[in-house]
């Protein structure tokens, strides 16, 4: 549940700003489910949801609420800040992953290799 809007991923932004202001949080898992959500039922919807999450995370990374420099006057612990930085920076890791996955196919198709003979 997110109350601070202005991002597609308002739940991350809400949690980050609450932790930066000194609030504590716990993981609550009751025996009976407290909330029911709707999950995507096909691949297209799932990919659309993951894309929205990734865009929302990058949006937070490049906004004034970036966990790298926002909230230093607050009570955010180092590991909390590190976790929020990791959450917002993970979509950017797809760029080297794409190159890592594409490069072998390009080498096989062109007959050229990265390592000289």
Long-range contacts (C-beta under 8 A, 24 or more apart in sequence): 1-35, 7-56, 7-59, 7-60, 7-63, 7-65, 8-52, 8-53, 8-55, 8-56, 8-59, 9-52, 9-53, 9-56, 9-57, 9-59, 9-60, 12-56, 12-57, 12-60, 12-84, 12-87, 12-88, 13-60, 13-65, 16-60, 16-65, 16-67, 16-70, 16-71, 16-84, 17-65, 17-71, 19-71, 19-74, 19-75, 19-76, 19-80, 19-84, 20-70, 20-71, 20-74, 20-75, 20-76, 21-71, 21-74, 21-75, 22-74, 22-75, 54-90, 54-91, 54-94, 55-91, 57-87, 57-88, 57-89, 57-90, 57-91, 58-88, 58-91, 58-92, 60-88, 61-88, 61-89, 61-92
